Amino acid sequence: MGNYFSELGENVISAKQERVRELTQRALADGVDPVEIINSGLIPGMNVVGARFKAGDMFVPEVLMSARAMNAGMELVKPLLVGKEVPSQGKVVLGTVKGDLHDIGKNLVSMMLESAGYTVINLGVDVSAAKFLQAVKENKPDILGMSALLTTTMLGMKDVIELLKEEGLRDQVKVVIGGAPISQEFAREIGADGFAPDAGSATELCHQLVAR
């Protein structure tokens, strides 16, 4: 069975969507556990993609193609998971702050986190502080992730953190931020728990914060 896993991983990395679908179907027909297909085949492949992206050996379009290939396998496996507990690494609420409509980076982070086993609630773009607050109350995530691409909107992140403090929720969630104008210094300044310059680092950062 191991050969299914390594072949699945390799085809996720090389973004061969049809082949991933085929292999997943064959593995399922052979009675391979759906959870194992995810944890030993699809996710390890995507982890390699994440590492290569971070190292600059793969670029956004290739990462998106690999994610699509992985999803081709996931679509076949997910319906069989009903009632099976797939252990989640943690829950993350993500969004782009108010006034900002950029979401390629955020969606990439969302995909990388999902492929690393996190449950992601993606709020989209132009998300107000009140909406972030509501999502934290409703979903009780381990991590709140905010992104901004404009210097004019990045202060919106501070508003969200202040609102969490006012509502007594700041200690219950780790806050991570990212986007082109964001720096470690800015993260410290507004009281965020961490900053990630790219999607690969964001996943690592979440691992570190959830483990604490």
C-alpha positions in Angstrom: 0.0 0.0 0.0 2.9 2.3 0.7 3.5 2.7 -3.1 0.1 4.3 -3.4 1.1 6.9 -0.9 4.5 7.8 -2.4 3.0 7.9 -5.9 0.1 10.0 -4.7 2.5 12.4 -3.1 4.6 12.7 -6.2 1.6 13.4 -8.4 0.4 16.1 -6.1 3.8 17.7 -6.3 3.9 17.5 -10.1 0.2 18.7 -10.2 -1.1 15.7 -12.2 -4.7 16.1 -11.4 -6.1 13.2 -13.4 -3.5 10.8 -12.1 -4.2 11.8 -8.5 -7.9 11.1 -9.1 -7.1 7.7 -10.7 -4.7 6.7 -7.9 -7.1 7.7 -5.2 -9.9 5.7 -6.9 -7.6 2.6 -7.1 -6.5 2.9 -3.5 -10.1 3.2 -2.3 -11.1 0.2 -4.5 -8.2 -1.8 -2.9 -9.7 -1.0 0.6 -7.1 1.6 1.6 -8.3 3.6 4.6 -9.5 7.1 3.4 -7.9 8.8 6.4 -4.6 7.2 5.4 -4.9 8.4 1.8 -5.1 11.9 3.2 -2.5 11.7 5.9 0.1 9.5 4.2 -0.4 10.5 0.5 -2.1 13.8 -0.2 -0.9 15.9 2.7 2.8 14.8 2.6 2.8 15.8 -1.1 1.4 19.2 -0.3 3.9 19.6 2.5 6.8 19.2 0.0 5.1 21.8 -2.2 4.9 24.2 0.8 8.6 23.7 1.5 9.6 24.3 -2.1 7.4 27.4 -2.3 9.1 28.8 0.8 12.5 28.0 -0.7 11.6 29.8 -3.9 11.8 26.6 -6.0 8.0 26.7 -6.8 5.8 29.7 -7.5 2.2 30.6 -6.9 0.7 29.2 -10.1 2.5 25.9 -9.5 1.3 25.8 -5.9 -2.3 26.4 -7.0 -2.0 23.6 -9.6 -0.7 21.2 -6.9 -3.5 22.2 -4.6 -6.0 21.5 -7.4 -4.5 18.1 -7.9 -4.7 17.4 -4.1 -8.3 18.5 -4.1 -9.1 16.1 -6.9 -8.1 13.3 -4.5 -9.8 15.0 -1.5 -13.2 15.2 -3.4 -13.2 11.4 -3.7 -12.2 10.8 -0.2 -14.2 13.3 1.8 -17.7 11.7 1.3 -16.2 8.5 2.9 -15.1 10.4 6.0 -18.5 10.9 7.5 -18.4 9.7 11.0 -14.6 9.3 10.9 -12.6 11.6 13.0 -9.8 13.2 11.0 -7.7 14.8 13.6 -7.5 18.6 13.0 -4.3 20.4 13.8 -6.3 23.3 15.0 -8.9 25.9 13.8 -8.0 29.1 12.0 -10.2 32.1 11.1 -8.7 34.0 8.2 -9.6 37.3 6.5 -8.4 40.4 4.7 -9.0 43.5 6.7 -11.6 46.2 6.0 -11.0 48.3 2.9 -8.7 45.7 1.4 -9.8 43.5 -1.5 -6.6 41.4 -2.0 -7.1 37.7 -1.4 -4.6 35.7 -3.5 -2.0 35.5 -0.7 -4.7 34.9 1.9 -6.3 32.1 -0.2 -2.9 30.5 -0.6 -2.4 30.6 3.2 -5.9 29.0 3.5 -5.0 26.2 1.1 -1.7 25.5 2.7 -3.2 25.4 6.1 -6.0 23.1 5.0 -3.5 20.8 3.3 -1.5 20.7 6.5 -4.7 19.5 8.3 -6.1 22.7 9.8 -9.8 23.6 9.8 -10.0 27.0 8.1 -12.9 29.5 8.2 -12.1 31.9 5.4 -14.0 35.2 5.9 -13.0 36.6 2.5 -11.9 40.3 1.9 -12.9 43.7 3.3 -13.7 42.1 6.7 -14.6 44.6 9.5 -13.3 44.3 13.1 -16.9 43.5 14.2 -17.0 40.6 11.7 -13.7 39.2 12.9 -14.9 39.4 16.5 -18.1 37.6 15.6 -16.2 34.8 13.9 -13.9 34.4 16.9 -17.0 34.2 19.2 -18.8 31.7 17.0 -15.9 29.4 16.0 -13.6 29.7 19.0 -10.5 29.3 16.7 -7.0 28.6 18.0 -5.7 31.2 15.6 -7.0 34.4 13.9 -5.1 35.3 10.8 -5.4 38.7 9.1 -3.9 40.0 5.9 -3.5 43.4 4.3 -1.7 44.5 1.1 -2.2 48.3 1.5 -0.4 50.5 4.0 -3.7 52.4 4.4 -5.6 49.3 5.6 -3.0 47.6 7.8 -4.0 49.6 10.8 -7.3 47.8 10.7 -5.4 44.9 12.2 -4.8 47.0 15.4 -8.5 47.7 15.6 -9.3 44.0 15.6 -6.8 43.3 18.4 -8.1 46.2 20.4 -11.7 45.0 20.0 -10.7 41.5 21.1 -9.1 43.0 24.2 -12.3 45.1 25.0 -14.4 41.9 24.7 -12.0 39.9 26.9 -11.2 37.5 24.1 -7.6 38.4 23.4 -6.1 35.7 25.6 -8.2 33.0 24.0 -6.8 33.3 20.5 -3.4 33.7 18.9 -3.3 36.5 16.3 -1.1 36.2 13.2 -0.7 38.8 10.5 0.8 39.0 7.0 0.9 40.8 3.7 3.3 42.9 1.7 3.6 46.0 4.0 3.6 44.0 7.3 6.8 43.5 9.3 7.8 41.7 12.5 8.1 45.2 14.1 4.6 46.2 13.1 3.3 42.8 14.6 5.0 43.6 17.9 3.8 47.2 17.8 0.1 46.2 17.5 0.4 43.2 19.9 0.0 40.4 17.4 1.5 37.0 18.3 3.3 36.5 15.0 4.0 37.6 11.5 4.5 35.5 8.4 6.1 36.8 5.1 4.6 34.0 3.0 2.2 31.1 2.9 4.8 28.5 3.8 6.0 30.5 6.8 2.4 31.0 7.9 1.8 27.3 8.2 5.0 26.9 10.2 4.0 29.8 12.5 0.6 28.2 13.1 2.3 24.9 14.0 4.5 26.7 16.5 1.7 28.7 18.1 -0.7 25.8 18.4 2.0 23.7 20.0 2.6 26.3 22.8 
